[in-house]
Amino acid sequence: MRLCMLLPPRPDRRWTVARQMGVTAAIAKLAPDLTGRLPPWNFESLAATLREYRAGGFEVVGLEGDQFDMRRIKLGLPGRDEDIDRYRAMLVNMGRAGVPLLCLNFMVLGWQRSGTAVPGRGGALVTAFRAEEAEALGVTEAGEVSAGRMWENWTYFIRAVAPAAEAAGVRMALHPDDPPVPRLRGVARILTSTEAMARAVAEAASPAVGFTFCQGSIATMGEDVAAAARRFGSAGQIAFVHVRDVRGRADSFVETFPDEGDTDMAAVFRAYAELGLDCPIRPDHAPAMDGDPRHDGPVQGTNVGYEANGMIYTVGYMKGLAQASGITLR
C-alpha cells in the first residue's frame, strides 16, 4: 500500500515531519483559497502546484475534497451543468498530469463536528459530535433537502462524470458522510451505511468509481470495520483508505488516538493483508498533542485534525500495524 499524508499546498511543519517519517506521497486539496490559483480544471494551475510538491520531495498521488465550489452540483441548482463540465475537465487534467486518484464526497455541509477542542487522553484535544448540538444551530441557507433529492443529484452527477474518469484513468473514491447521520441541519445525508455506499457506487455503473474506506466513518455507522473491508475489498471497490478511530456512534461520538477507540485496528489491518489491498492509505483526523495548535470553532476543511504531532503518532502506529500484518507500506 502507498503510505501518504494529506499535505497543504504551501509547505509547513507537516511537510518536514512527513519527510522525516519517510512519507514521499501526498494527497492534496487544491481549492483556490488554499493555492491562490485557479482550480485544477485549469491544467496550468494544476501542473504548477504539482511541480511545487515535487520540489518538496512529494509525489501527489491523489486529490481530495471539493476542489471548487460544488454546491450547485450537490443541491441540483441552476448552473450545475457548467460545474459538471469543469469537473470533467479536472478529471482530464488529472489523467494528463499523472494523478490517479480523486477522493470525493457528496456532503453539502462537509464533515462536521460540534466540538473541535475536546479534552482527550492526557490533555490532547480531539473532535466530537453531538447531533442535538448540531441541530440546535438550525437549518442552513440550503434549506430543507430530502434524501430523495440528494440521491437524484448524486446519480445525475456521477453518471455525467464517471465516463470522463474512465477515459482519463482516474479512480474516483467516494467518501462516506461524516458524521453518518440521516439529516444535518435540514439537509439529508445519504451515505450513512455500507448498504447506502454500495448503492451509490452501483448508481455510477462504472469501474472508475469505488470507495474511500474511512475507518472512522464506518465505525460510527455501527458497522464491523474489518467485515466491511472484506466485503468491499473482495469486490475490488476500495480505492483509498483513511485510518482513524472513534468512541461512540453517529449521533454521539468523540475521535480518539488510533489505539484507544472502538475498532480492533489490528483485525482491520489483517483484513487488508488478506485482501492483498494495494491502494493509497493515509492517517486521518488525529488528536492535537502538546505543541500542536488549538482550534476552536467550526470545522473548515483541514483547520482541525491534521496537526503535525498527532500525525506523527498515527503514522508510527500505522507502520507498526502494517509490519505486524505483513503489509508493505511504500
C-alpha positions in Angstrom: 0.0 0.0 0.0 1.2 3.5 -0.7 1.6 5.5 2.6 0.6 9.1 2.0 -0.4 12.2 4.0 -2.8 15.0 3.3 -0.4 17.9 2.9 -1.3 21.5 2.3 -0.2 23.1 -0.9 2.0 25.6 0.9 5.0 24.0 2.8 4.8 24.0 6.6 5.9 21.7 9.5 3.8 18.8 8.2 5.9 18.7 5.1 9.1 18.5 7.3 7.8 15.7 9.6 6.4 13.8 6.6 9.8 13.6 5.0 11.4 12.6 8.3 8.9 9.8 8.6 9.8 8.5 5.1 6.5 9.6 3.6 7.0 10.6 -0.1 3.4 10.6 -1.4 1.0 13.4 -0.8 -2.8 13.8 -1.1 -3.7 17.4 -1.9 -6.7 19.7 -1.8 -6.1 22.4 -4.5 -9.1 24.7 -4.0 -8.3 28.4 -4.9 -8.4 29.6 -1.3 -5.5 27.2 -0.5 -3.4 27.6 -3.6 -4.1 31.2 -4.7 -4.5 29.7 -8.2 -7.4 28.6 -10.4 -9.0 25.2 -9.5 -7.4 22.1 -11.1 -9.9 22.3 -14.0 -7.2 24.6 -15.3 -4.2 22.5 -16.4 -1.5 25.1 -15.9 -2.7 25.7 -12.4 -2.6 22.0 -11.6 0.8 21.5 -13.2 2.3 24.4 -11.3 1.2 23.2 -7.9 2.4 19.6 -8.7 5.8 21.0 -9.5 5.9 22.6 -6.1 5.1 19.3 -4.3 7.8 17.5 -6.4 10.3 20.2 -5.4 9.5 19.5 -1.8 10.1 15.7 -2.3 6.5 14.5 -2.7 4.6 12.8 -5.5 0.9 13.8 -5.5 -1.0 10.5 -5.8 -4.4 11.9 -5.3 -6.7 14.9 -4.8 -9.2 15.0 -2.0 -12.3 17.1 -1.2 -14.1 19.8 -3.1 -11.5 21.4 -5.4 -14.0 24.1 -6.2 -17.5 25.1 -5.1 -19.7 22.1 -5.5 -22.9 23.4 -4.0 -24.7 23.7 -7.4 -23.9 20.1 -8.2 -24.8 18.7 -4.8 -28.0 20.7 -4.5 -29.1 20.4 -8.1 -29.1 24.1 -8.6 -29.1 26.1 -11.9 -25.5 26.1 -13.2 -24.7 22.6 -12.2 -24.1 21.5 -15.8 -21.4 24.2 -16.1 -19.8 22.9 -12.9 -20.0 19.3 -14.2 -18.2 20.4 -17.3 -15.4 21.9 -15.1 -15.3 18.7 -13.1 -14.9 16.6 -16.3 -12.1 19.0 -17.3 -10.4 18.4 -14.0 -10.5 14.7 -14.4 -8.9 15.0 -17.9 -6.2 17.2 -16.4 -5.5 14.7 -13.6 -5.1 11.9 -16.1 -2.8 14.1 -18.2 -0.7 15.1 -15.1 -0.5 11.5 -13.8 -2.6 12.0 -10.7 -4.6 8.7 -10.5 -7.0 9.2 -7.5 -9.8 11.6 -6.6 -11.4 11.3 -3.2 -14.8 12.9 -3.4 -17.8 13.3 -1.1 -21.4 14.3 -1.5 -21.8 16.2 1.7 -23.5 19.6 1.3 -22.1 20.8 4.6 -18.8 18.8 4.6 -17.6 16.9 7.6 -19.0 18.4 10.8 -18.2 18.4 14.5 -19.9 20.1 17.4 -16.6 20.4 19.3 -13.0 20.8 17.9 -11.0 21.1 21.1 -12.5 18.5 23.5 -10.0 17.2 26.1 -8.8 13.7 25.4 -6.2 11.4 26.7 -3.5 13.2 28.7 -5.0 16.6 27.7 -4.7 16.0 24.0 -7.5 17.8 22.1 -9.9 15.8 20.0 -13.1 16.5 17.9 -16.5 15.4 19.0 -20.0 15.3 17.6 -23.4 15.6 19.3 -26.4 15.6 17.0 -28.6 17.6 19.3 -25.9 20.4 19.5 -25.6 20.5 15.7 -29.4 20.6 15.2 -29.7 23.4 17.7 -27.9 25.6 15.2 -30.9 25.5 12.9 -31.4 25.0 9.2 -28.7 26.4 6.9 -29.3 28.6 3.8 -29.6 25.4 1.8 -33.0 24.9 3.5 -34.7 21.5 3.7 -33.3 19.0 1.2 -34.7 15.5 1.1 -32.9 12.2 0.8 -34.7 11.6 -2.5 -33.4 14.8 -3.9 -29.9 14.1 -2.8 -30.0 10.6 -4.4 -31.3 12.2 -7.7 -28.5 14.8 -7.6 -25.9 12.1 -6.9 -27.0 9.9 -9.8 -27.2 12.8 -12.2 -23.7 13.9 -11.3 -21.8 10.6 -11.1 -23.2 9.3 -14.4 -22.2 12.5 -16.1 -18.6 12.4 -14.8 -17.7 8.7 -14.5 -17.0 8.2 -18.3 -14.5 11.1 -18.1 -12.8 9.4 -15.2 -12.6 6.1 -17.0 -11.1 7.8 -20.1 -8.6 9.6 -18.0 -7.5 6.6 -16.0 -8.6 8.3 -12.7 -10.2 6.3 -9.9 -12.9 8.1 -8.1 -13.1 7.1 -4.4 -16.4 8.1 -2.7 -16.1 9.1 1.0 -19.0 8.3 3.3 -20.8 11.0 5.1 -19.1 12.2 8.3 -20.9 12.1 10.6 -23.2 9.5 9.0 -26.5 10.9 10.4 -29.6 10.8 8.2 -30.1 14.6 8.4 -27.9 17.5 9.4 -29.3 21.0 9.8 -32.1 20.4 7.3 -30.0 18.6 4.6 -30.4 14.9 4.2 -27.2 12.7 4.3 -27.4 9.7 2.1 -24.1 7.9 2.5 -24.7 6.8 6.1 -24.4 2.9 5.9 -22.5 0.4 4.0 -25.7 -0.5 2.1 -26.0 3.1 1.0 -22.4 3.2 -0.1 -22.9 0.1 -2.2 -26.0 1.7 -3.7 -24.1 4.9 -4.6 -21.3 3.0 -6.4 -23.9 0.8 -8.2 -25.6 4.0 -9.4 -22.3 5.0 -11.0 -22.3 1.8 -13.1 -18.5 2.4 -13.7 -15.3 0.6 -12.7 -13.8 4.0 -12.2 -15.9 4.6 -9.1 -15.1 2.9 -5.8 -14.8 3.8 -2.1 -12.7 5.8 0.2 -12.7 3.3 3.1 -12.8 5.7 6.0 -12.5 3.5 9.1 -13.9 6.2 11.5 -17.0 6.8 9.4 -17.6 3.1 9.0 -17.2 2.7 12.8 -19.7 5.4 13.6 -22.2 3.7 11.3 -22.1 0.9 13.9 -20.6 -1.5 11.3 -17.9 -4.2 11.8 -15.0 -2.4 10.1 -13.0 -5.5 9.3 -16.0 -7.2 7.8 -16.8 -4.1 5.7 -13.3 -4.1 4.5 -13.6 -7.7 3.4 -16.9 -7.0 1.7 -15.8 -4.1 -0.4 -12.1 -5.2 -0.8 -13.0 -8.6 -2.2 -15.2 -6.8 -4.8 -12.2 -4.6 -5.8 -14.1 -1.4 -4.6 -11.6 0.0 -2.1 -9.6 2.7 -3.8 -8.3 4.6 -0.8 -8.1 4.1 3.0 -8.4 6.6 5.8 -7.1 5.5 9.2 -8.7 6.9 12.4 -10.8 5.7 15.3 -13.7 6.9 17.5 -15.7 6.0 20.5 -19.5 6.1 20.1 -21.9 6.1 17.2 -23.1 8.6 14.5 -25.2 10.8 16.8 -22.7 11.0 19.6 -19.0 10.2 19.4 -15.5 11.5 20.1 -12.5 10.9 18.0 -9.5 9.2 19.6 -6.0 8.2 19.2 -5.9 5.1 17.0 -5.1 2.7 19.9 -8.0 3.7 22.2 -11.1 3.7 20.1 -13.9 1.1 19.5 -12.2 -0.5 16.4 -10.0 -3.6 16.6 -7.3 -1.9 14.4 -5.1 -5.0 14.2 -8.0 -7.0 12.8 -8.7 -4.4 10.2 -5.0 -4.4 9.1 -5.1 -8.2 8.9 -8.1 -7.9 6.6 -6.2 -5.5 4.4 -3.3 -8.0 4.3 -5.6 -10.9 3.5 -7.2 -9.0 0.7 -3.8 -8.0 -0.8 -5.1 -4.5 -0.8 -2.8 -2.1 -2.8 -4.0 1.5 -2.8 -3.1 4.7 -1.1 -3.6 4.8 2.7 -3.2 7.8 5.0 -3.7 8.9 8.6 -7.0 10.8 9.0 -8.1 13.1 11.8 -5.7 12.9 14.7 -5.7 14.5 18.2 -3.8 17.7 18.7 -0.9 16.9 21.1 1.3 19.1 23.2 2.9 21.7 20.9 0.1 21.5 18.2 -2.2 24.5 17.7 -5.6 24.6 19.3 -8.6 25.1 17.1 -11.9 26.3 18.4 -14.9 27.0 16.3 -16.4 25.2 13.3 -14.6 22.7 11.0 -13.2 24.4 7.9 -11.6 21.7 5.7 -8.3 20.9 7.3 -8.2 23.5 10.0 -8.5 20.8 12.7 -7.5 17.1 12.9 -4.3 17.4 10.8 -1.8 18.7 13.3 1.8 17.5 12.9 2.3 15.8 16.3 -0.9 13.8 16.0 0.0 12.7 12.5 3.5 11.6 13.7 1.8 9.4 16.3 -0.7 7.9 13.8 1.8 7.2 11.1 4.1 5.4 13.6 1.1 3.3 14.7 0.2 2.5 11.1 3.7 1.4 10.3 3.7 -0.9 13.3 0.4 -2.5 12.4 1.4 -2.9 8.8 4.7 -4.6 9.7 2.9 -6.9 12.1 0.3 -7.8 9.5 2.7 -8.4 6.6 1.7 -5.2 4.7 4.5 -3.3 2.9 4.0 0.4 3.1 6.0 2.0 0.3 
